[in-house]
Every structure is written in C-alpha cells, then in structure tokens.
Amino acid sequence: MKQELSILIPIYNNDCREQVEALSRQAQAIDGLTYEIIVADDGSDNPPFDLTTLTNEGTQEMDNYRELPTLPHVRLIRREQNVGRAAIRNFLAREASYQWLLFMDGDMAIPSDDFVKRWVEEDTGLLAYGGYIVGQGESSSLRYIYEKQCAPMHQAEERRKRPFMHFHTCNFMIQRELMLAHPFDERFRHYGYEDVLFGKQLRAAGVTIHHIDNPAGFFDYEDNAHFVSKTEEGLRTLNEFRSDLRGYSQMLTFVDGIHIRAIRGLIILWHKLFGAMERKNLCGDSPSLRIFKLYKLGYFLSLRNG
C-alpha cells in the first residue's frame, strides 16, 4: 500500500467541486494515508469560480467554491496566464509534496466508492494508467457518440496490447521522481497529443506503462461546436508536431500511406468544396461519425497543404 499521495488536477474553465469532494472523502477514509489534493487553474478565461477572491464577499459561485479550501489537505492555485496542458502538469508535479502522483483531468467524475483506495493498493509499477468509462448521453451529442464507439478500446485488456498508444492524462499515477526526470514537453501549449509524446518519450527511456482497471468517469459532454473546435485544434497540434509523433498517430499513419498525389488533391478539393457543409452537420443535432472522420481527414490534409 502506498503511504503518501498527491492528487493533482489541472483545470481550465472547469468546475471540479464534485470531483474534489469525492476524492477528499475517499482519501480521508483510508487509514495510514498521507495525502494532498492540489487544483491548479491554468489562467481560465471564463472560470466558474474566482480563486483570487475566495475570502471576499462575491457571487453565489464564489461562495460555493469557498467550501473547497475548508476540506482537509486541499490547495487551490490560480495561474494568471495560461501556460498550456504540458506546462501546468509539470508545475503540479513540482508543487507536489509526496512520492506518488495521481493526475486527473478536471472534467472527470469519480464513478466508484473505492477509486482512491484501489489506486493506493494497486501494484502500479512506476507508472500506470487507469482508463475511463463513458456515461450516458444523447444521440445528438457528437462527443458522446464518438466516445461510445471508442469505448471498447478503453478496456484494460485492450490497452495492454498497445500500452504506449493508449495512454492518456485523464487518470494516471506516476512516481514523482520519474515525472520530474521525464516531464511533459512544454512546446505543447494547445489541445492534443502532449500525452502521446509523453508516452513515446517514456518508451524510449525504457519505462513500462502498466494498464489497470480503475477507470475515472467521463459523463459530461461539451456541445458539438466546442468539440469540433477542439478536434480542429488537436489536428493543428498534430500537424505542428508531426515529425515527433510519426508512428504514434493513426491519422499520420493513414495520411503517410496515401502515396498518390492526385488522391490527396481530391480529398483537399472535397474539403474545400464541402467542408463547411460537413462542419454544419457535425455542429447540428444529427451528427454523423462517418462525416466526422471525412472532415478530420480533409481538415488535416488541408493543413499540410497550406
């Protein structure tokens, strides 16, 4: 059993109160565990709370959020400027006090009453990923139908087949010394792929990623327009770092396999002519996963051609 644990949650425009309260409740119940929970707001431009005025009178949201610092061993840190998904996690690792770090994204739910206990008791090696499960959603939600289709790949037995390709930052444990020795690449300031390169670098260093069955919950789906915009941002990140990520991205592997220039040109032309119509479908009430895949391919090839 691990004796010390730092639970680290980077957030950006997320309200993580229920998540932190559940983690705090579970950690308190474990005999012999010394722990802390650190939430770092990475310069949110539309925060659901105000970390800088927690002691002052304010809106109802601020009053509610003041409940979190009263929980034992909880710290809230407000970063004035957004430093990016990689740098904020490196910052949290440096701020942590204890040997074991449990990183969670700020939009994850805690689906079981023994979530923290299982992390503490599990033989994780130096690094382990617990996965996530997909909650119920609406057929009008592009993020939901996408996640639902991918759900079988989130099973631990499937992840173990390609351990470095199925690592994500939403729910993983790592020894602090290992994290400090192999930090996230801080060139990744925008959405997407910082976890993929992290896995690639650890593989090169000879580190093993253990895949265990202790999932967090993904139950809250952003609206379609927001998800499409995030997908586009991720594809721009992939294009920017394609040399670093080659061999670790299905999109790059597929695109690199299109050797006939005319086929690439036709896909780019299709996207130029019909991309706006495809995007309208994806942002509407009846999004199609087939159109989503076609839109991503056209969008990415258009970036590479630009």
DRENPAMI-145396 format. One line per field, with one value per residue (C-alpha): residue in one letter; residue number from 1; x, y, z. Coordinates in Angstrom, 3 decimals. Layout:
# DRENPAMI-145396
aa	(a/...) .
i	(NUM/...) .
X	(X/...) .
Y	(Y/...) .
Z	(Z/...) .
***
This chain:
# DRENPAMI-145396
aa	(m/k/q/e/l/s/i/l/i/p/i/y/n/n/d/c/r/e/q/v/e/a/l/s/r/q/a/q/a/i/d/g/l/t/y/e/i/i/v/a/d/d/g/s/d/n/p/p/f/d/l/t/t/l/t/n/e/g/t/q/e/m/d/n/y/r/e/l/p/t/l/p/h/v/r/l/i/r/r/e/q/n/v/g/r/a/a/i/r/n/f/l/a/r/e/a/s/y/q/w/l/l/f/m/d/g/d/m/a/i/p/s/d/d/f/v/k/r/w/v/e/e/d/t/g/l/l/a/y/g/g/y/i/v/g/q/g/e/s/s/s/l/r/y/i/y/e/k/q/c/a/p/m/h/q/a/e/e/r/r/k/r/p/f/m/h/f/h/t/c/n/f/m/i/q/r/e/l/m/l/a/h/p/f/d/e/r/f/r/h/y/g/y/e/d/v/l/f/g/k/q/l/r/a/a/g/v/t/i/h/h/i/d/n/p/a/g/f/f/d/y/e/d/n/a/h/f/v/s/k/t/e/e/g/l/r/t/l/n/e/f/r/s/d/l/r/g/y/s/q/m/l/t/f/v/d/g/i/h/i/r/a/i/r/g/l/i/i/l/w/h/k/l/f/g/a/m/e/r/k/n/l/c/g/d/s/p/s/l/r/i/f/k/l/y/k/l/g/y/f/l/s/l/r/n/g) .
i	(1/2/3/4/5/6/7/8/9/10/11/12/13/14/15/16/17/18/19/20/21/22/23/24/25/26/27/28/29/30/31/32/33/34/35/36/37/38/39/40/41/42/43/44/45/46/47/48/49/50/51/52/53/54/55/56/57/58/59/60/61/62/63/64/65/66/67/68/69/70/71/72/73/74/75/76/77/78/79/80/81/82/83/84/85/86/87/88/89/90/91/92/93/94/95/96/97/98/99/100/101/102/103/104/105/106/107/108/109/110/111/112/113/114/115/116/117/118/119/120/121/122/123/124/125/126/127/128/129/130/131/132/133/134/135/136/137/138/139/140/141/142/143/144/145/146/147/148/149/150/151/152/153/154/155/156/157/158/159/160/161/162/163/164/165/166/167/168/169/170/171/172/173/174/175/176/177/178/179/180/181/182/183/184/185/186/187/188/189/190/191/192/193/194/195/196/197/198/199/200/201/202/203/204/205/206/207/208/209/210/211/212/213/214/215/216/217/218/219/220/221/222/223/224/225/226/227/228/229/230/231/232/233/234/235/236/237/238/239/240/241/242/243/244/245/246/247/248/249/250/251/252/253/254/255/256/257/258/259/260/261/262/263/264/265/266/267/268/269/270/271/272/273/274/275/276/277/278/279/280/281/282/283/284/285/286/287/288/289/290/291/292/293/294/295/296/297/298/299/300/301/302/303/304/305/306) .
X	(0.000/1.238/1.609/1.756/-0.281/-0.575/-3.753/-3.144/-5.900/-5.176/-8.275/-9.213/-12.757/-13.783/-15.854/-14.306/-16.044/-17.861/-14.730/-12.537/-15.131/-15.407/-11.624/-11.238/-13.923/-12.346/-8.782/-9.810/-11.304/-8.045/-6.155/-2.486/-2.645/-0.970/-2.370/-2.956/-5.168/-3.841/-6.052/-4.256/-6.324/-4.350/-5.412/-9.063/-10.642/-14.132/-13.727/-16.817/-15.268/-12.735/-9.714/-8.253/-11.125/-12.049/-12.040/-14.219/-17.952/-18.964/-21.287/-23.014/-20.492/-17.622/-19.380/-19.922/-16.367/-15.056/-16.187/-13.265/-10.411/-12.199/-11.683/-8.566/-5.357/-6.808/-4.866/-6.123/-3.625/-4.607/-2.244/-2.789/-1.586/-2.355/0.842/-0.617/-1.572/2.008/3.493/0.636/1.158/4.901/4.104/1.810/4.477/6.928/4.335/3.515/4.848/4.608/6.160/3.125/1.241/-2.293/-3.087/-6.704/-8.320/-10.710/-13.749/-13.621/-16.116/-15.361/-17.568/-16.742/-16.545/-13.139/-11.452/-8.664/-8.254/-7.718/-5.037/-3.297/-3.410/-2.736/0.716/1.204/4.921/6.383/3.614/0.063/-2.999/-6.451/-8.605/-12.060/-15.640/-18.252/-21.545/-24.936/-25.503/-27.735/-27.556/-27.401/-24.035/-21.077/-18.685/-20.943/-21.395/-17.671/-16.685/-19.262/-17.822/-14.309/-15.348/-14.218/-10.664/-10.653/-10.835/-7.630/-7.119/-7.281/-4.995/-2.346/-1.988/-0.534/0.392/2.141/-0.570/-3.383/-2.048/-3.986/-3.551/-7.098/-6.352/-2.794/-0.391/3.346/6.231/7.233/10.937/10.092/7.804/10.444/13.059/10.760/8.421/5.846/7.178/6.199/6.194/2.674/0.683/-2.552/-5.011/-3.933/-1.089/1.076/0.169/1.095/4.592/4.953/4.276/6.724/9.480/8.922/9.101/12.432/13.630/12.699/9.809/6.890/3.293/1.021/-2.631/-5.025/-8.783/-9.592/-11.422/-12.489/-15.825/-16.401/-20.016/-20.188/-20.116/-19.390/-21.640/-20.933/-19.455/-16.998/-15.983/-15.420/-13.286/-11.239/-10.794/-9.532/-7.134/-5.854/-5.291/-3.337/-1.193/-0.672/0.380/2.815/4.495/4.042/7.765/7.773/4.530/5.080/4.353/2.137/-0.846/-3.349/-4.077/-0.409/-0.007/-3.055/-2.081/1.517/0.102/-1.596/1.224/-0.725/-0.666/-3.912/-5.834/-4.562/-5.558/-9.085/-9.543/-8.333/-10.629/-13.559/-12.857/-12.632/-15.983/-17.939/-16.045/-18.369/-21.408/-19.775/-18.992/-22.584/-23.737/-21.249/-22.364/-26.054/-28.497/-27.827/-24.045/-22.569/-19.406/-18.660/-18.776/-16.656/-13.903/-14.036/-13.986/-10.936/-9.039/-9.822/-9.055/-5.697/-4.608/-5.571/-3.294/-0.402/-1.021/-1.077) .
Y	(0.000/3.468/5.682/9.103/10.502/13.830/14.132/16.735/18.324/20.917/22.833/25.320/26.683/23.540/23.365/20.405/20.774/17.430/15.649/17.113/16.490/12.821/12.383/14.098/11.944/8.738/9.723/10.663/7.208/5.346/4.562/5.418/7.523/10.924/12.898/16.266/17.487/20.349/22.072/24.417/26.754/27.416/31.004/30.278/32.944/32.023/30.400/29.087/30.452/33.067/31.678/35.122/36.392/33.346/35.299/38.161/38.520/37.766/35.864/32.647/30.683/32.181/31.491/27.858/27.360/28.669/25.345/23.541/25.089/24.001/20.391/18.971/18.939/20.770/23.561/25.857/27.632/30.298/30.869/34.302/33.279/30.116/28.066/25.077/21.482/20.222/23.004/23.032/19.323/19.837/22.697/20.477/17.769/20.313/21.607/18.113/17.052/13.290/10.342/9.203/11.491/10.811/13.085/13.616/15.940/18.426/17.194/13.598/12.025/9.518/6.531/4.184/4.490/2.787/4.688/6.210/3.050/0.949/3.339/3.215/-0.566/-1.451/-2.600/0.161/-0.035/3.418/4.471/3.257/4.378/3.561/4.356/5.883/4.831/6.633/7.667/8.015/10.750/11.882/10.724/14.405/14.734/14.184/13.730/11.095/9.000/9.270/8.187/5.405/3.967/4.057/2.653/-0.969/0.285/1.753/-1.677/-2.547/-5.763/-3.850/-1.081/-3.599/-4.746/-1.360/0.215/3.316/4.120/4.008/6.320/9.445/12.104/11.924/9.316/8.137/7.527/8.128/8.223/11.841/11.283/9.710/12.597/15.173/13.274/12.961/15.977/16.740/18.595/22.220/23.069/21.595/24.627/23.862/20.999/17.496/14.981/16.039/12.697/10.801/12.288/11.718/8.016/7.892/9.508/7.142/4.173/5.443/5.709/2.080/2.880/0.447/1.717/-0.543/-0.566/-1.284/-1.411/1.588/3.979/7.544/8.597/10.775/11.828/15.470/16.192/19.587/20.928/19.866/23.172/23.163/19.554/20.232/23.260/21.164/18.491/21.101/22.448/18.921/18.388/21.643/20.376/17.072/18.920/21.110/18.154/15.517/14.715/13.972/11.974/9.857/6.217/7.210/8.658/6.716/9.865/10.352/6.682/6.790/10.046/8.903/5.835/7.936/7.955/9.107/12.904/13.040/11.289/13.788/16.587/15.202/14.961/18.526/19.722/17.877/19.570/22.960/22.437/20.577/21.089/23.855/21.652/18.770/21.039/22.247/18.633/17.959/21.026/20.217/17.875/14.775/14.500/11.629/9.793/8.992/12.674/13.374/11.047/12.533/16.077/15.343/13.843/16.762/19.331/17.724/17.318/20.932/21.972/20.003/21.512/25.006) .
Z	(0.000/-0.877/2.192/0.523/-2.356/-4.145/-6.242/-8.943/-11.029/-13.717/-14.778/-17.454/-17.266/-15.318/-12.153/-10.339/-6.957/-7.000/-8.194/-5.447/-2.760/-3.760/-3.863/-0.493/1.103/-0.162/0.765/4.311/4.808/4.082/7.291/7.196/4.020/3.975/1.072/-0.531/-3.356/-5.486/-8.050/-10.446/-12.603/-15.777/-16.406/-17.215/-19.406/-18.223/-14.808/-13.000/-9.795/-8.737/-6.910/-6.253/-4.102/-2.060/1.187/-0.047/-0.483/-4.014/-6.265/-5.301/-7.382/-5.425/-2.131/-3.105/-4.239/-0.918/0.522/-1.119/0.890/4.069/3.016/4.654/2.639/-0.385/-2.126/-4.862/-7.106/-9.620/-12.539/-14.048/-17.511/-19.425/-19.772/-21.590/-20.884/-20.630/-18.505/-15.974/-15.266/-14.837/-12.473/-10.410/-10.167/-8.782/-6.317/-5.040/-1.664/-1.862/-3.662/-5.658/-8.029/-9.227/-12.157/-13.169/-15.685/-14.151/-16.088/-14.853/-12.458/-9.692/-10.577/-7.670/-3.891/-3.748/-6.592/-4.458/-2.366/-5.474/-6.715/-3.342/-3.069/-6.727/-7.848/-10.391/-11.022/-11.591/-13.979/-14.528/-16.454/-15.093/-18.136/-18.212/-18.770/-20.830/-19.248/-20.849/-23.381/-26.193/-29.806/-30.747/-28.968/-31.297/-28.379/-26.839/-29.975/-30.704/-27.193/-27.214/-30.418/-28.931/-25.543/-26.192/-26.727/-23.210/-21.577/-19.724/-21.681/-24.956/-23.725/-22.709/-26.331/-27.317/-23.974/-25.289/-27.835/-25.257/-22.579/-21.615/-18.963/-17.587/-14.890/-14.304/-11.431/-11.599/-9.172/-8.612/-9.324/-12.685/-13.587/-12.716/-14.729/-17.770/-17.804/-20.448/-23.478/-22.853/-26.548/-26.445/-25.375/-27.210/-27.104/-28.020/-28.222/-25.284/-23.695/-26.877/-26.999/-23.248/-23.796/-26.706/-24.646/-21.736/-24.078/-25.387/-21.783/-21.125/-18.778/-18.598/-18.604/-16.577/-17.598/-14.750/-14.435/-12.241/-14.533/-13.976/-15.435/-18.471/-18.055/-19.180/-22.910/-24.391/-27.125/-30.703/-31.858/-28.954/-29.627/-33.324/-32.463/-30.013/-32.684/-35.144/-32.518/-31.902/-35.623/-35.804/-32.928/-34.740/-37.883/-35.967/-34.260/-36.943/-37.045/-33.314/-33.397/-36.506/-35.670/-32.736/-34.594/-36.698/-38.696/-39.576/-40.457/-42.731/-44.425/-44.942/-46.676/-49.360/-51.882/-54.930/-55.043/-57.053/-54.266/-51.722/-54.067/-54.457/-50.680/-50.225/-53.029/-51.451/-48.127/-49.806/-51.532/-48.848/-45.577/-44.435/-45.069/-43.186/-40.264/-40.198/-39.864/-37.067/-35.127/-35.623/-33.901/-36.047/-36.377/-38.381/-37.339/-40.982/-41.833/-38.747/-39.995/-43.502/-42.129/-39.956/-42.882/-45.177/-42.490/-41.686/-45.308/-45.967/-43.103/-44.534/-47.943/-46.551) .
***
